[in-house]
């Protein structure tokens, strides 16, 4: 707790002030957390002083609150590029990051319990910078770190606002930001070292060295490549739901079974079920093979008994491994298997275009079209032949962006047999 207060005062976060008569004073409280290493051992115990932001009023105490974070697709793409080029990936952590953000609003908070200034017990603290718990704190921090990168000649990706690239001749430095965690890589070790030293001079940083544990994902950088897994997370998950002694099965579900929302069976603990599904969904960050079991998905047309909607699934590869995948129920009811595949191909095309831009930002521009393999010849025909007829005239116009992407040469649909369709596992 004393360390947290020292950090707050070091950042010049607040100043003592008289209690205002025309402003609400926001309360504060202490939050405690145990930070773990990749192997599950305790790294440190942490105390965080936070403002009770839930009492803030929109338009008075704050305006903008949104702050972007890196997508896992981007992080895996960066890892894939580093593996292909044999670059090392490093990691840093900003200590008390939100305390670095500047705020425009006039905000007062109570003095924290245990650290009330003697002789000034009736006074409050006027914030000069953001404090954890404030609605605008994430936005303030992002604005601060974004300005840091832009002032130092980095280029922000238009498609991923937490991805920054700096180029000097043939040398490249890539940085991905997830709130207060940074991973960075490049082909020039001096450029990397200079960046690290400047960051540590500007902010209070923890140098974590080679990237080995990030967002609950274990990373092992070897000569043969970079390997990611969530072994410890999986073990914790099994222990949490009392499944340590479970046995493996050949299929995740009973084959041929169609599940419904209401089938007359006894209701389960909804809270525990949601916790389990959420935990498993995060495990798909490194385990795309469990997406079907996690989401109860079917690759069949009209696979959902309740609303008869199909599911779109796709996977993208870079080099020797896949780095991006998804499985999502379609927004509309498809009236044929060809339409379902066409809608899925349109969703895949949209994601492919986004990935192309991200990779181009990181120096991996793809001149040729991205090949999308589809196991439905009719869907491919709809893409290549814009003639309207009774079976396709009703398809929502938004899905025809696939045709435009094909015409522009960004996407090329090719046929593959169902037996060879990897995305069918989604």
N, C-alpha and C positions, 0 to 999 in steps of 0.2 A: 504493500500500500504506500509506503514511504517512497519507494522507487517510482511509482506512478505519479505521485504528487510532485516529485523532483522533475520528472519529465514534463509535466504540465507547466510548471513554473519556468523551466528552461526554455520552453517554446513561447514564453510570454503569452500564454493563453488567456489569462484573465487579470483583473485588477479589482481591489476592494472599492466598493462604492456604497453610497447611501441607498437604502431601500426606496425604490421609485414609487410614487403615488399613482402614476397613470399607466404602469406596466405590471403584468403578472410576472411573478418570480417563479422560475421552473425549479422543481426539486431535483436532487441527485441521489444516486445510490451506488453501492459497490457490487460488482459482479465478479465472481471467482471462477477460474477455469484451470484445469490441468492440461498442459500441452504435452503431447506424446511424440516419441521418435517413430521411425518407420517400423521398428521391431516391437512397438507397443510399450517400451519402457518410458518412464517419466522423464521428460526433458526439463520442465520447470513448472512451478506453480505461479499463476498469474492473477493479479488483482486489477480490475479495470473500473475506473470511475465513469459513470454514464449519467447523462441528463435524462430526465423523465420526459422524453420527447412526445409521448402520447398526449401531453397536456398543451402542446403547441397549437396555435390557431392558424390555418392556412390564410395567406394573404396579409397576415399581421406579423407572425413570427417567422414565416418562411414563404418562399415562392417555388423556385425550382428545386427538385429533389433527386431527379434521375441521374444515375451514374452508371456507365457501361462497365461490363466485366468481360474478360476474354472467354470465348466459346471453347469448349473442349475440342471441337473440330480444328480450331486454329492452333491450339497447343499441340495436338497430335500431328498436324501438318508440319509445324516447326520441328518437332522431333523427327519426323520422317525425312525432312530435308537435311537436317544435321546428320542423321544416320547415313544418308546417301553420299554426303560430301565429307563424311568423317570429321565433322566439327564437334567440338566439346560444348556442352550446354552448362551454363552456370546459373546460380540462383542467389538472390538476395531478398532480404525482408526489411521493410521500413518499420522502425519501431514507432509505435503510437502515431501511425500515419495520419489519422483524422485530425490530430492536433495541429497539423501543418496547414490546414485549409483556412483561408480567410473568409469571414462572413460580413455581409453588408447590413444585416438587421441589428437592431439594438436589443440584446438579449441579456437577461439577468438570471443567475442561478443561486441557489442557497449554498452556503459554505458546507463542505463535506463533513460528515460525522467523524469525529476524532482529529480533525484538522481545522478547528475553528480558531480564528486569530484572537489571541488574548487582548482584551480591551476593546475589541471591535465585534463583539458577539452579535450586535444588532445589524451589522452591515451585511451586504450581499456581494456577490461577485459579478462584475460586468465582463462578458466575454469579448475578447478581442480577436480570438480565433475559434474555430469549431471545436466542439467537444463531442465525444462519443455519445450516441443516443439522440442527438439532435436530428431532426428530419432532413436538414440540408447538409449534414456532415459529409456523407459520401460524395455529394455533388461538389462541395467545397474542396475536398481532397483531390478529386479527379481534375478539377480546374487548375489546381496548383501543380500537380505532376505533369499535366498536359502542357502547361506553359513552360515547365522546365525542359521538356523534350523539344518543343518547338523553338525555344530560344537557343538551343544547342545544335541546331541544324538537322534535326531528325524530321522525317516525313511521316505524317500520320496516315494510316491506311483509310481510304474512304469507305471501305467495306467492313472494316473492323477497327473501331476507334480506340482500341487498347493495344493495337499493334503499331510499333514504331520502327522505322528503318532509316539507317544512316549510311550513305555511300560516299566513299572517297576513292575515286579512280576505280580500280578493280577490287577494292576492299569493301566489305559489307558488315554491318552490325545490325542484328535484329533483336528487338526487345518486345516481350509480351507481358502485359500487366494484368494481374488479377487482384484488384483492390490494393493491398499492400505487399503482395508477393510479386517479384519480378523474376523472369527467366530470360536469359540472353545468350546469344551465340553469334559466331561470325568466323571469318577466315583469317583475321589478323589479331594475334594475341596481344600486341601492343595497344591496338585500338580498343580491345576488350578491357585491358588493364586500366587504360586512361579513363574509360567510362566508369568503371567500378570506383576508382579513386575520386572522381568528381562527384559521384553519387554520395559517397561516404563523407565527402567534405560538405555537401549541401544539406543532407538529411542524416538523422541518426539511424544508422543501418546495421543489420546483422549480415555479415558475409558468410553464406552457407556453403561456399565452394562449388564443387560439381553438383549439378542437379541430381538428387537421389530420392527425394520424397516431396511431392507437390500435390496439394489438394487431395490427400489421401491415396495418391497413386505412387507406387514404388517404381523408381527408374534405375535401371542398371546399365551403365555405359561401358560397353566392351569393344574390343577391336573388331569383332564380327558384326557388331550393330548395337542398337539401343533397344533394350527390352523393358516393357512396362507390365505391371501386374498390380493386383490389389489383394495380395495374400493375407496380410494382417487384417485388412478390412473384412475379408471373407471369414476369417477365423472368429473375429469379434461378432460378426453377424450370426454365425452358427451358434455361438455361445449365447447370444442375446435371446434367440428364439428356441433355445434348448434343442439344437439339432446336431450337436457334436458327434453323436454316434449314428447319424443317419447313413443309410446305404445308397449306393449309386443305382440308378435305373437307366434302362436303355431309351425310354421315352419320357419327356417331362410331364405329359398328360395322358389320360386314358385315350387311346386312339379311337377316332370316330365320334367322340363325344361333342355335343353342341351345348354350350353353356348359356344360360339365360339369367337376367337380373333377378327374376322372381320365379323360382322353380318349386316352391312349397317346402323347402328344407329349412332346418333350424338356422336362425340368424347367428352369425359369428360376431366376435368383438370387433366392431368397425374401426376403432382407434388402432388396435394392434394390427389389423389387416392393412390399413393405410400406411402404418409405419413400416411394415414388411415390404410392401410394394415400393414405397419410396426408397428404402434401403437397397432393394434389388435393382431399381432403376439406376441408382448411382453406380452400382457394380457393372452396369453395361458400358461404363466409360472405358473399360478394358476388356469386357466380355460380350462382344456382339452376339455370340452364339446363344446367350440366354434371353435375348429380347423376346423371342416367341413365347417362352414359358412365362416370362415376367408380365407381358401384356395380354396374355391369352389371345394371341392373334391367330388368324387363319389366312393362308395365301389364296384361299378359294374365293371365287366371285360370290358376293352376298354371304360372306362367312359369319356375320353377326346375326344371330337369331332375333334379337330385340329390334334392331332398326334396319336390317338388311344392307348395311353399308360394308363395302369392301375395305381392305387395308393396303396401303402403299408401303413398300419396303425397298430400300436401295443400299448399296455399299460402293465405296470408291477406294481405289487402290493407287498407291504412289510407290514406285520401286517394287520391292518384293512383298509388301504388306499392305493391308487395308488400313485406312486412317479415318474414314468418315462413314457413318452408317445411321440409319433411322428406320423406324417402323411406326406408321401413324394411320389411324382410321381416316378414310376419306370423308370430305364434308358433305358430299351428295350421294344419293343412291344411284349406282350404275345400272343401266338396263341391259347390259351384255358384258361378257368377259372382255371383249375388245375395248369397250368403253372404260372398264375398270383399269385395264392395262394402259390405256391412253392417258387417263387421269394420273396414274402412277408415274408414267414416263414424263408427264408435264412437271410434276413435283420434283422428280429427279433432275430434270433439265434446269429448273430454277436454282436448285442447290449446286449443280455443276457450274453454272455461270458464276455464282458467288465464290465457289472454290477457285475457279480460274483467276478471278480478280485477286483473291488472297495470295495465291501462289505467285502471281505476277508481281505483286507488291514485294514479295520476298525474293524476287530475282529469278523466278522459275516461270517465265512466260511460255505459254503453250501456243504455238503457231497453228498446229493442225486442230481439227475439231475433236472434242471429247467424245469418245465412243460410248454409247449407252446400249447395253445388250438387253434385248426384250424377247421373250419367248412367245409372243403373239403376233403373227404375220398381219392380221387384220388391223391391229393398232399401228403397226409400222406403215401400212397402206394409208390409213387416215392421215398420218403425219405428212406423207409425201404427196397425197392427192387431196387438194382442198375442195373437191366437188361435194356439194351438199346433197344429201339424200335422206330418206326417212329414218335411217338408223343412226345418223350422226348430227342432223340439223339442230337437235335439242341440246347438244353439249354446250356447257357454259363457255362463253367466249374467252374467259381467263385461262382456260386450259390450252387454247390455241397459241399461246406464247411459245409452245413447243415448236410449232411450224416456223415461227419467226426466227427462233434460235437456230433451227436447221437451215433456213434460207441464208442467215448471216454467216454460216460456216462455223458456228460455235459448238454445235451439237450434231452428231451423226448417229442415227438409230440403226442398229444391226440386229439381225435375228440370231438367236441361239436356242438350242433345244431346252426343254424344261429340265432334262437331266443335268444339263450344264449350267443352269441358272442358279448362281450362288445366292442371289437375293431372295430366293424362295424360302430360305430359313426364317425370314422376317415376316 
